[in-house]
Amino acid sequence: MPHHHSPANHEQDTVSVVRVERAIKGVRYPVSKAELVEYARRRNADEDVIGQIEMLPGDRYASEADVATAFSRSQTAHTNPRTS
């Protein structure tokens, strides 16, 4: 039985940086990844957002820009896996 991927399903698989930023808004930097996850949970972030934070590269972030950069890298790695 073939597996069909509709655009709607693909959108659900991708968490936007806006949703991640909303979940961690107000956190005090520098912050560890574990602290970001805990902070987002306390703010009742969706599990897909929590999962995206857990998959961010790196373990410590100095600013919101660091988180955005890490998020961008994780999205690029997810959509364009390196073939080496």
Secondary structure, 3 states (H helix, E strand, C coil): CCCCCCHHHHHHHCCCHHHHHHHHCCCCCCEEHHHHHHHHHHCCCCHHHHHHHHCCCCCEECCHHHHHHHHHHHHHHHHCCCCC
